[in-house]
């Protein structure tokens, strides 16, 4: 049976190929938000592949937030639009922001080597720079590829507290994927290392620095770095993973887990409102000095990945900046226009099926792209990089 990830990736690729031909230009909506189109797309995300979905749009055209689906399978309660969820790799933008703040303060340099700050952590650390870690050009093996080899290992370790040094050791035991700076490949290990570097430079856990430098100044009261807390406080929808049992695919509730398995690569819990405010503040210049923001928004390679953030094009609309994230039971997307005027965040509790066409439609509506040809021209929305999935799923 094809995995959920392969189904989603295949659909996204098909959407990209459909948009490769010549199409009429898309048009931006001259009026306010099309709230009906936004809610319809959100409902379709649930109808085609999720148990719940939350979304929010903020911008000059207005604010809209929506919810669809159920809080928990077997219960009819609708999720709260302002509910909380695990953001997965969107954590990386928070971590990159802290690192670049330290660069702006003269406490770090982007050309500093990994070896300088974490001697012996990775065998070729003397050739890997902070910039390489931030933009995934380090060649360091992705530890999540070997963290769990069987479903039984996941189930037995979902409440286990992992030390970040353990996660790094898993990667260090594997050969480099390529020589530093010569190619691009996403690796969660890069951001675990960056979290440890923040601790080495500041003397504080990276989560405390995220809280002090970002969460409190921006009043992101729905966001936290949970550490080893296995629960999600406040209103939230349950997250599920497909699990084969006695020849049938059944939902396995993964709402509660110890996020130390992700550490600074993906442990943050947030809300759609907080994510929108974060990216608005970041791209609006409130969190980084001009030089460091310019470094962050300098993408590399075909992936168009900057420093903890990437570009997502929309036909007939702006090229967005943001990130996606995936961790057991949760998938999240958060994007902003480059001028920080409009943001859209979507949290999805995927189950089976393909929600990507509906997600693309939601983003087109969120950013005011209305021409009929826009849907056919829409490029693939980047799905979360391989990370926390059940083995074989």
C-alpha positions in Angstrom: 0.0 0.0 0.0 1.4 3.4 -0.8 2.2 5.6 2.2 0.3 8.7 3.0 3.5 10.7 2.4 3.9 9.2 -1.1 0.3 10.0 -2.0 0.6 13.6 -0.8 4.0 14.1 -2.5 2.7 12.6 -5.7 -0.3 14.9 -5.8 1.8 18.0 -5.1 4.1 17.0 -7.9 1.1 16.6 -10.2 -0.1 20.1 -9.3 3.3 21.5 -10.1 3.3 19.8 -13.5 -0.2 20.9 -14.3 1.1 24.5 -13.8 4.1 24.1 -16.0 2.3 25.1 -19.2 1.1 28.4 -20.5 -1.9 29.8 -18.5 -3.7 33.1 -18.2 -2.3 35.3 -15.5 -4.0 35.1 -12.1 -5.6 38.1 -10.7 -5.5 39.5 -7.1 -8.9 40.0 -5.5 -9.8 43.7 -5.5 -12.0 43.4 -2.4 -11.9 41.8 1.0 -11.3 38.2 1.9 -13.5 35.6 0.3 -14.5 34.0 3.5 -16.8 31.5 1.9 -14.0 30.2 -0.4 -11.7 30.0 2.6 -14.1 28.0 4.7 -15.0 25.8 1.8 -11.3 25.0 1.2 -10.8 24.3 4.9 -13.8 21.9 5.0 -12.5 20.2 1.9 -9.1 19.6 3.6 -11.0 17.6 6.2 -13.2 15.9 3.7 -10.3 14.7 1.6 -7.7 13.7 4.2 -7.8 15.1 7.8 -9.7 14.8 11.0 -9.4 18.5 11.8 -8.0 21.7 10.3 -7.6 25.2 11.6 -6.6 28.3 9.6 -6.2 32.0 10.0 -5.6 34.9 7.6 -4.5 38.4 8.7 -3.9 41.3 6.4 -5.2 44.6 4.9 -8.2 42.7 3.4 -9.3 41.7 6.9 -8.9 38.8 9.4 -10.5 35.4 9.0 -10.2 32.3 11.1 -11.9 29.0 10.7 -12.1 25.5 12.0 -13.4 22.2 10.5 -13.6 18.6 11.5 -13.7 17.1 15.0 -11.7 17.5 18.1 -11.4 13.7 18.5 -12.5 10.8 16.5 -15.8 9.4 17.9 -16.7 12.8 19.4 -18.8 15.4 17.4 -17.2 18.4 19.1 -15.8 20.9 16.6 -12.3 22.2 17.1 -11.7 25.7 18.4 -10.4 28.0 15.7 -7.9 29.5 18.1 -6.8 26.1 19.4 -3.2 25.0 19.9 -1.1 22.4 17.9 2.4 21.1 17.4 4.1 23.2 14.6 7.0 20.7 13.9 9.7 22.3 11.7 8.3 25.8 11.9 10.3 25.7 15.1 13.3 26.1 12.8 12.4 29.7 11.9 12.2 30.6 15.6 15.7 29.0 16.2 17.2 30.7 13.2 15.9 34.1 14.4 17.6 33.6 17.8 20.9 32.6 16.1 20.7 35.6 13.8 20.1 37.9 16.7 23.2 36.5 18.3 25.1 37.2 15.1 23.8 40.8 15.2 25.0 41.1 18.7 28.5 40.0 17.7 28.4 36.8 19.8 28.4 34.5 16.8 29.5 34.7 13.1 27.8 32.9 10.3 31.2 31.7 9.2 32.1 30.3 12.6 32.6 26.5 12.4 30.6 23.9 14.2 33.9 22.7 15.7 34.5 26.0 17.4 31.3 25.8 19.4 30.7 22.1 19.7 34.1 20.4 19.5 33.9 16.8 18.4 30.1 16.8 18.0 30.3 15.8 14.3 33.5 14.3 12.8 34.0 17.0 10.0 32.7 19.8 12.2 35.8 22.0 11.3 34.4 22.3 7.7 30.8 23.0 8.6 29.7 26.6 9.3 26.8 28.1 11.2 25.5 29.2 7.8 25.6 25.6 6.5 23.6 24.4 9.5 21.0 27.2 9.0 20.5 26.6 5.3 20.9 22.8 5.2 24.2 22.7 3.2 26.1 20.9 6.0 25.8 17.4 4.7 25.1 16.2 8.2 23.0 13.0 8.3 19.3 13.5 9.3 19.0 11.7 12.6 15.2 11.2 12.2 15.9 8.6 9.5 17.3 6.2 12.1 15.6 7.4 15.3 12.9 4.7 15.0 13.2 1.6 12.9 9.9 -0.1 13.8 6.4 1.0 14.9 7.1 -0.8 18.1 10.1 1.4 18.8 8.0 4.5 18.3 5.3 3.2 20.7 7.8 2.3 23.4 9.7 5.6 23.2 6.9 8.1 22.6 7.1 9.3 26.2 10.9 8.8 26.5 13.1 11.9 27.2 15.8 12.2 24.6 18.8 14.3 25.3 19.8 16.4 22.3 23.3 14.9 22.5 21.8 11.5 21.9 20.1 12.8 18.7 23.3 14.3 17.5 25.2 11.0 18.2 22.8 9.1 16.0 23.8 11.4 13.1 27.5 11.5 13.9 27.5 7.7 13.6 26.5 7.9 10.0 28.8 9.1 7.1 28.3 12.6 5.8 25.7 12.9 3.0 28.0 15.2 1.0 30.9 17.6 1.6 29.8 20.8 3.5 28.7 23.6 1.2 28.6 21.5 -2.0 24.9 20.5 -2.0 21.6 20.9 -0.2 19.6 18.3 1.8 17.2 18.9 4.7 18.5 17.6 8.0 16.8 18.0 11.4 20.2 17.4 12.9 21.3 20.8 11.7 18.8 22.5 14.0 19.5 20.3 17.0 23.1 21.4 16.7 22.0 25.0 16.5 19.9 24.6 19.6 23.0 23.3 21.4 25.1 26.2 20.0 22.6 28.7 21.4 23.0 27.0 24.8 26.8 27.2 24.5 26.8 30.9 23.5 24.2 32.2 26.0 24.4 29.7 28.8 20.7 29.1 28.6 18.6 26.4 27.0 17.5 27.5 23.5 13.9 27.4 24.6 14.5 30.1 27.2 16.1 32.3 24.6 13.2 31.8 22.2 10.9 32.8 25.1 12.9 35.8 26.1 13.7 37.1 22.7 10.5 36.3 20.7 7.6 34.9 22.7 7.4 37.5 25.4 8.3 40.6 23.4 5.6 39.7 20.8 3.1 38.5 23.4 2.8 35.1 21.8 0.8 33.8 24.7 -0.4 30.7 22.9 3.2 29.6 22.0 5.6 27.6 24.1 8.7 25.4 23.9 7.4 22.4 25.8 10.6 20.6 26.6 9.5 17.3 28.0 5.8 18.0 28.6 3.9 15.3 26.8 0.6 17.1 26.7 -0.8 20.1 24.8 -2.4 22.5 27.2 -5.5 24.3 26.3 -8.0 23.6 23.5 -6.6 21.4 20.8 -7.6 18.7 18.3 -6.2 15.2 18.5 -3.5 14.1 16.1 -3.5 10.6 14.5 -1.2 8.3 12.5 -2.4 5.5 10.3 -1.5 2.1 11.8 -2.0 -1.3 10.2 -3.7 -3.7 12.7 -5.0 -7.1 11.7 -4.9 -6.2 8.0 -6.8 -2.9 8.5 -5.7 0.7 8.7 -6.8 2.2 12.1 -6.1 5.6 13.6 -3.4 5.7 16.3 -3.8 8.7 18.6 -0.4 10.5 18.9 -1.6 13.7 20.5 0.5 13.1 23.6 4.2 12.5 23.1 7.5 13.7 24.5 8.7 16.4 22.1 12.3 16.1 23.2 12.6 13.7 20.2 12.4 16.8 18.1 14.2 19.3 20.4 15.1 22.5 18.5 14.2 21.0 15.2 10.5 20.8 15.8 9.1 20.9 19.3 7.2 24.2 19.6 3.4 24.3 20.2 1.5 27.4 18.9 -1.7 28.8 17.4 -2.5 30.2 14.0 -2.8 33.8 15.4 0.7 33.5 17.0 2.3 32.2 13.9 0.9 35.0 11.8 2.1 37.6 14.3 5.6 36.0 14.4 6.1 36.0 10.7 4.6 39.5 10.4 7.0 40.7 13.0 10.0 38.9 11.5 9.5 40.0 7.9 8.5 43.5 9.2 12.0 44.0 10.7 10.9 43.9 14.3 13.1 40.9 15.3 16.2 41.2 13.3 18.5 43.9 12.2 18.5 44.7 8.5 21.8 42.9 7.7 20.7 39.7 9.4 17.2 39.8 7.9 18.8 40.1 4.5 21.0 37.1 5.2 17.9 35.1 6.3 16.1 36.0 3.1 18.9 34.9 0.7 17.8 31.5 -0.5 20.0 28.8 -2.0 19.4 26.1 -4.7 16.3 24.9 -6.3 14.7 24.5 -2.8 14.9 28.3 -2.4 15.7 27.8 1.3 17.1 30.7 3.2 18.2 30.6 6.8 15.4 28.8 8.6 12.8 30.0 6.1 11.9 29.3 2.5 10.2 30.8 -0.5 6.8 29.5 -1.8 5.6 31.0 -5.1 2.0 31.6 -5.9 0.9 32.2 -9.6 -0.3 35.7 -10.1 0.4 36.5 -6.5 3.4 37.2 -4.3 6.3 34.8 -3.7 5.7 34.0 -0.1 8.1 33.4 2.8 7.5 30.9 5.5 7.9 27.3 6.6 6.0 24.0 7.0 6.2 21.4 9.7 5.3 17.9 10.4 5.4 15.8 13.6 3.3 12.8 14.6 -0.4 13.7 14.0 0.2 17.3 13.0 1.1 19.1 9.8 1.4 22.9 9.7 2.0 25.6 7.1 2.7 29.3 7.8 3.4 31.9 5.1 3.7 35.7 4.7 4.0 38.2 1.9 7.5 39.6 1.7 6.2 43.0 2.8 4.8 41.5 6.0 1.3 42.7 5.0 -0.6 39.4 4.9 -0.1 36.1 6.6 -1.9 32.7 6.5 -1.4 29.8 8.8 -3.0 26.3 8.5 -2.8 23.5 11.0 -4.0 20.1 9.8 -4.5 16.8 11.6 -4.0 14.5 8.7 -5.4 11.0 8.5 -5.7 9.3 5.1 -6.2 10.7 1.7 -4.9 13.8 -0.1 -5.6 17.3 1.3 -3.0 19.1 -0.8 -5.3 20.5 -3.6 -7.7 21.9 -1.0 -4.7 23.4 0.8 -3.5 25.1 -2.4 -7.0 26.5 -2.9 -7.0 27.9 0.6 -3.7 29.6 0.1 -4.8 31.1 -3.2 -7.9 32.5 -1.5 -5.9 33.7 1.5 -3.6 35.8 -0.6 -6.3 37.1 -2.9 -5.6 35.1 -6.1 -8.9 34.6 -7.8 -8.6 33.9 -11.5 -9.8 30.4 -12.5 -6.5 29.6 -14.2 -4.7 30.2 -10.9 -5.6 26.8 -9.5 -4.2 25.0 -12.5 -1.1 27.0 -12.4 -0.5 26.6 -8.6 2.9 25.1 -7.8 3.2 22.3 -5.3 2.9 23.5 -1.7 6.0 22.1 0.0 5.1 19.3 2.3 7.0 18.9 5.5 10.4 17.2 5.0 10.7 13.6 6.1 10.8 13.5 9.8 8.5 12.1 12.4 6.4 9.4 10.7 5.6 5.9 11.7 8.1 3.5 10.0 6.6 2.2 6.8 3.8 4.8 6.8 
